Amino acid sequence: METPLKKLFNRTAKPLKCATAIACALVLQGLAATAQAQTTAVTPATQATAPAKPAPSPTDPRYVWDLTGLYANDAAWDAERIAVLAEIPQLAALKGTLNTATGLRAALDRISAQTQRWRRLAVYASTQQSTDNRDARNQERAGLMRALGGRFSAAVSWVSPEVQALGRDTVESFLRAEPGLINHAVGLRDTLRRAPHTLGAEAEGAIASLSPVINAPSNTRTLLATTDTVWPTLMVDGQSVKVNETGYQKLREHPDRAVRKQAFDAFFKVLGQYENTYGSTLSARVEAGVVNARLRKHPSAVAASLSGNEIPEAVYRTLVAQANAALPTLHRYFKLRQKLLKLPDLHYYDVYPELINIQRSYSADVSAELTLAATKPLGDEYQGLLTQALSMRSMHTYPADGKSSGAYQTGVYGMVPFVFLNHQDNYASLTTYAHEWGHGGHTMLANKYQPPETAGYSLFVAEVASMTNEALLGDHMLKTSKSPAERLFYLSESLERLRGGFFRQTMFAEFELATHDALERGEALSGKKLTQLYCGLLRKYHGADAGVMQIDPQYCQEWAFIPHFYRPFYVYVYATSIVGATAFGERILTGNTQQRETFLNVLRAGGSVPPYQLLKNAGLDLATPQPYQALNQRMTAIMDEIETLLAAKML
């Protein structure tokens, strides 16, 4: 049974969530990875050129979130942690009390309440660490939460086996007899569904206790990248720029090709020095997934991962097949990119710079205004919730030393969510702003309409919400563009969004399949082997053998730069979600109120309906080719319009 504990993963980097009290064990096996694995998540959106003016101070209170709504200070947090730790044995003592309807309700209510307290602790710890990974206190707090998560998980690991022992008929009779169980119904039925893959109470407890160790490689990877690695600096435009993960993402968009190449070479040279270490940490995480699948009698690691949220494996396989079938469209885009950039050839470091430069910056305040304007088609309720959230100190906005890269949304039930950004006042930062507040809007609607036990939602749905915001933003920018150059810019950004969100994320998904398949075949993984696997995919997707783009071998270590891989079979949802967002966006923009409400009802449902079924009920079946083919057609239509504008000499 999914539990509110899983909500940590369901709302942290890219909001995930779950449902009730019974899957605490299953959840905390993942939770022990903590938000750290998630808070380092790199947003799939591409970044644009450097801002035209210096960013505001990262310590300006307007752009720093206020966490005092969680705890007044660190001492209050620690006092609560100690209190929660002291009460964990009482959860274990509930064992054997689920054999009556009232006993079942009492136990699940108790676990749910403790879960909410645990989550509040975890959100405070993860948000603190992601804003400054250098601070030993933040590292220690995150470590304490991993340990607490393991203890918590072990203390309730008996719940799923005990519920499953009751059987479906008894559980359903309890649900009829005890109205107070209604909030736990989804989780109870899901626990029964998971029975073939649930071990005995003793084995579940052992696995739960080991979860902090199993998930430790993610934290190791984060500390290596953000704290221990000595990254080089480059002089660019008269300024010294540190080529760490955030600096690299900024410089790879630079309009000067020589600067981009210099940044790529400097970044990947250092990254390559740790190929063996990154290989060890990622291989350990992959192996944990393979072992878990075997223990739980799943046919494969991917099947085990998808089973947790009732996602048919056909979704994953169809995604990969359709992306491969559409590679000619991607290659056409790369050739168009080369043409617009007026380059004699195309290298991997030419993927990210803007195709059209309209000399426009987007501050955080402007991003807020544009996000509100773009989401107006979602109606008054959505606008009201978003306006309220943006009026509060709910964001950590600008980059800072020691801060994790990327962006995420997180929070606790009943509070306005927190959004973590690395805003650089460019168009991609605007897109990320809208994306993360898509998660925020989803969270606020789910919290409004669902109890905490079912407010949590799967990432499979979460990214549809955030990417629909991106789609609405793109449409708004096109409609308000004031010149052919601006229109070309926004069209080109839409293309880049589809490339990054669909093709790049599917390439990542294929890489995850390849790594897990290799271990399942009995092959060994190493940093060098991972580089070889990734390089083959990099060349295929970018048309290296067809002469579309040159892939320099040293850049094939890019896999070590992607923290998402430490959450196995996570990135594919970006690709399925941009497909879903394209479909929902087109429907919403017709102005049809029923279509808008269909989409909003998906968000309001939280985790009360399995995510694949929820989208299918809304008219979107991601196990079939049609939605993917529609996205391919959309990308083709955008390129056709750009070619028409170019032919008419509109640039």
NORRARA-V833434 format. One record per backbone hydrogen bond with DSSP energy under -0.5 kcal/mol. NH is the residue of the N-H (numbers start at 0). CO is the residue of the C=O. E is the energy in kcal/mol with one decimal. If there is no record, write none. Layout:
nh=[NH/NH]
co=[CO/CO]
e=[E/E]
This chain:
nh=[5/6/7/8/9/10/10/11/16/19/21/22/23/24/26/27/28/29/29/30/31/32/33/36/36/37/37/38/39/40/42/59/62/63/65/66/69/70/76/77/78/79/80/81/82/83/84/85/86/87/87/89/90/90/91/92/93/94/96/99/103/104/105/106/107/108/109/110/111/112/113/114/115/116/117/118/119/120/121/122/123/124/125/126/127/128/129/130/131/131/132/134/138/139/140/141/142/143/144/145/146/147/148/149/150/151/152/153/154/155/155/156/158/160/161/162/163/164/165/165/166/170/171/172/173/174/175/176/177/178/180/181/183/184/184/187/188/189/190/191/192/193/194/195/196/197/203/204/205/206/207/208/209/210/210/212/213/214/215/217/218/218/219/220/221/222/223/224/225/226/227/228/230/233/235/235/238/240/240/242/243/247/248/249/250/251/252/253/256/259/260/261/262/263/264/265/266/267/268/269/270/271/272/272/273/273/274/277/278/279/280/281/282/283/284/285/286/287/288/289/290/291/292/293/294/295/296/297/303/304/305/306/307/307/308/309/310/311/314/315/316/317/318/319/320/321/322/323/324/325/326/328/329/330/331/332/333/334/335/336/337/338/339/340/341/341/342/347/349/350/353/357/361/366/367/368/369/370/371/372/373/374/375/376/377/378/382/383/384/385/386/387/388/389/390/390/391/393/395/396/396/398/402/403/406/407/408/408/409/414/417/418/419/420/422/429/430/431/432/433/434/435/436/437/437/438/439/440/441/442/443/444/445/446/447/448/449/453/454/455/455/460/461/462/463/464/465/466/467/468/469/470/471/472/473/474/475/476/477/478/479/480/486/487/488/489/490/491/492/493/494/495/496/497/498/499/500/501/502/503/504/505/506/507/508/509/510/511/512/513/514/515/516/517/518/519/520/521/522/529/530/531/532/533/534/535/536/537/538/539/540/541/542/543/546/547/548/549/551/554/555/556/557/558/559/560/561/562/564/565/566/569/572/573/574/575/576/577/578/579/580/581/582/583/584/585/586/587/588/589/590/591/592/595/596/597/598/599/600/601/601/602/603/604/605/606/607/611/613/614/615/616/617/618/619/621/623/627/628/629/630/631/632/633/634/635/636/637/638/639/640/641/642/643/644/645/646/647/648/649]
co=[2/3/4/5/5/6/7/7/456/1/1/0/20/21/22/23/24/25/26/26/27/29/30/32/33/33/34/34/35/37/40/56/59/60/392/64/66/66/72/73/74/75/76/77/78/79/80/81/82/83/84/86/86/87/87/88/90/91/93/96/99/100/101/102/103/104/105/106/107/108/109/110/111/112/113/114/115/116/117/118/119/120/121/122/123/124/125/126/127/128/401/131/134/135/136/137/138/139/140/141/142/143/144/145/146/147/148/149/150/151/152/153/155/156/157/158/159/160/161/162/162/166/167/168/169/170/171/172/173/176/177/178/180/180/181/183/184/185/186/187/188/189/191/192/193/194/199/200/201/202/203/204/205/206/207/209/209/210/212/214/214/215/215/216/217/218/219/220/221/222/222/223/228/240/233/238/235/233/238/231/241/243/244/245/246/247/249/250/254/255/256/257/258/259/260/261/262/263/264/265/266/267/268/269/269/270/271/273/274/275/276/277/278/279/280/281/282/283/284/285/286/287/288/289/290/291/293/292/299/300/301/302/303/304/305/306/305/309/311/311/312/313/314/315/316/317/318/319/320/321/323/325/325/326/327/328/329/330/331/332/333/334/335/336/337/338/337/549/346/347/252/355/424/362/363/364/365/366/367/368/369/370/372/373/374/375/378/379/380/381/382/383/384/385/386/387/388/391/418/62/394/422/399/129/40/419/11/12/417/411/409/393/407/395/396/425/426/427/428/429/430/431/432/433/434/434/435/436/437/438/439/440/441/442/443/444/445/450/450/17/451/457/457/458/460/460/461/462/463/464/465/466/467/468/469/470/471/472/473/474/475/477/482/483/484/485/486/487/488/489/490/491/492/493/494/495/496/497/497/498/499/501/502/503/504/505/506/507/508/509/510/511/512/513/514/515/516/518/517/525/526/527/528/529/530/531/532/533/534/535/536/537/539/538/543/542/542/345/549/551/552/553/554/555/556/557/558/560/561/562/563/566/569/570/570/571/572/573/574/575/576/577/578/579/580/581/582/583/584/586/587/586/590/591/592/593/594/595/596/597/598/598/599/600/602/453/604/308/609/610/611/612/613/615/614/619/620/624/624/625/626/627/628/629/630/631/632/633/634/635/636/637/638/639/640/641/642/643/645/644]
e=[-1.5/-1.3/-1.8/-0.7/-1.6/-1.1/-0.7/-1.0/-0.7/-3.8/-0.6/-0.7/-0.8/-0.6/-3.7/-2.9/-1.3/-0.9/-1.2/-2.8/-2.0/-1.8/-3.0/-0.8/-1.1/-0.5/-0.5/-4.0/-1.0/-2.4/-0.6/-1.9/-2.6/-1.2/-2.4/-0.7/-2.0/-1.7/-1.8/-2.4/-2.2/-2.0/-2.4/-2.4/-1.9/-2.8/-2.6/-2.1/-1.1/-0.7/-0.9/-0.8/-0.8/-1.3/-1.5/-1.7/-1.3/-1.6/-2.0/-0.5/-2.7/-2.3/-2.6/-2.3/-2.5/-2.8/-2.0/-2.6/-2.6/-2.4/-2.2/-2.2/-2.0/-1.6/-2.6/-2.8/-2.0/-1.9/-2.5/-2.9/-2.0/-2.2/-2.8/-2.5/-1.9/-2.2/-2.3/-1.1/-0.9/-0.8/-3.3/-0.8/-2.0/-2.7/-2.4/-2.2/-2.2/-2.6/-1.9/-1.9/-2.2/-2.6/-2.7/-2.1/-2.2/-3.0/-2.7/-2.3/-2.1/-1.1/-0.6/-0.8/-1.8/-0.6/-2.1/-2.7/-2.7/-1.8/-1.1/-0.6/-1.1/-2.2/-2.6/-1.9/-2.3/-2.2/-1.7/-1.9/-2.4/-0.6/-2.2/-1.9/-1.8/-0.6/-1.2/-2.7/-2.5/-2.0/-2.2/-1.9/-1.9/-1.7/-1.3/-0.5/-2.2/-1.7/-3.0/-2.3/-2.0/-2.5/-2.5/-2.3/-1.5/-0.6/-1.1/-0.8/-2.5/-2.1/-1.0/-1.1/-0.7/-0.5/-2.2/-2.5/-2.1/-2.5/-2.3/-2.2/-2.7/-2.1/-2.4/-1.7/-1.0/-2.6/-0.8/-3.4/-1.9/-3.3/-0.5/-3.3/-1.5/-3.1/-1.8/-1.6/-2.7/-2.3/-1.1/-1.8/-0.7/-2.0/-2.5/-2.2/-2.6/-2.8/-2.9/-2.4/-2.7/-2.8/-1.6/-1.5/-2.5/-2.4/-0.9/-0.8/-0.5/-1.5/-1.6/-3.0/-2.2/-2.1/-2.5/-2.6/-2.3/-2.0/-1.6/-2.6/-2.7/-1.8/-1.5/-2.0/-2.8/-2.3/-2.0/-1.9/-2.8/-2.1/-1.3/-2.9/-2.0/-2.4/-2.4/-2.0/-0.9/-0.6/-1.2/-1.5/-2.4/-0.6/-1.8/-0.7/-2.4/-2.6/-2.3/-2.1/-2.4/-2.8/-2.4/-2.2/-2.0/-1.4/-1.3/-1.3/-1.4/-2.8/-1.9/-1.9/-2.1/-2.0/-2.2/-2.6/-2.4/-2.0/-2.7/-2.4/-0.7/-0.6/-2.0/-1.1/-2.1/-1.4/-0.6/-0.7/-2.3/-2.7/-1.9/-1.9/-2.7/-2.3/-2.1/-2.2/-2.8/-1.8/-1.1/-0.6/-2.1/-2.1/-2.1/-2.6/-2.0/-2.4/-2.6/-2.0/-2.1/-2.5/-1.0/-0.6/-1.4/-2.1/-2.2/-2.7/-0.6/-0.6/-2.0/-3.0/-1.1/-1.9/-1.0/-0.6/-2.6/-1.9/-3.1/-2.7/-3.2/-3.1/-3.2/-1.9/-2.5/-2.6/-2.4/-2.4/-2.4/-3.0/-2.0/-1.0/-0.7/-1.3/-2.0/-2.7/-2.0/-2.8/-2.5/-2.3/-2.7/-2.7/-1.7/-1.9/-1.9/-1.4/-1.1/-0.9/-0.6/-1.2/-2.4/-2.2/-0.6/-1.7/-1.9/-2.3/-1.8/-1.3/-1.3/-2.3/-2.5/-2.4/-2.7/-2.0/-2.3/-2.6/-2.0/-2.4/-1.7/-0.9/-2.4/-2.7/-2.2/-2.5/-2.5/-2.6/-2.2/-1.9/-2.1/-2.2/-2.2/-2.0/-2.6/-3.0/-2.8/-2.1/-1.1/-2.7/-0.7/-1.9/-2.3/-2.1/-2.2/-2.5/-2.1/-2.3/-2.1/-2.6/-2.5/-2.2/-2.9/-2.0/-1.7/-2.4/-1.6/-1.5/-2.6/-2.7/-2.1/-2.1/-2.5/-2.5/-2.4/-1.8/-1.4/-2.7/-2.4/-2.0/-2.8/-1.4/-1.1/-2.5/-1.4/-2.7/-0.5/-3.1/-0.7/-2.2/-1.9/-0.7/-1.3/-0.5/-1.8/-2.4/-1.3/-0.9/-1.3/-2.0/-2.5/-0.6/-1.4/-1.7/-0.9/-2.3/-2.2/-2.0/-1.4/-2.2/-3.4/-1.8/-1.7/-2.9/-3.1/-1.8/-1.7/-2.9/-2.3/-1.2/-2.0/-0.6/-0.6/-2.0/-2.6/-2.2/-1.9/-2.6/-2.4/-1.0/-0.6/-1.3/-2.7/-1.4/-1.2/-3.2/-2.5/-0.6/-2.7/-2.2/-2.3/-2.9/-1.0/-1.9/-2.3/-0.8/-1.2/-0.6/-2.3/-2.2/-1.6/-2.0/-2.1/-2.1/-2.4/-2.1/-2.4/-2.0/-2.0/-2.3/-2.1/-2.3/-2.6/-2.1/-2.5/-2.5/-2.5/-1.7/-1.6/-2.8]
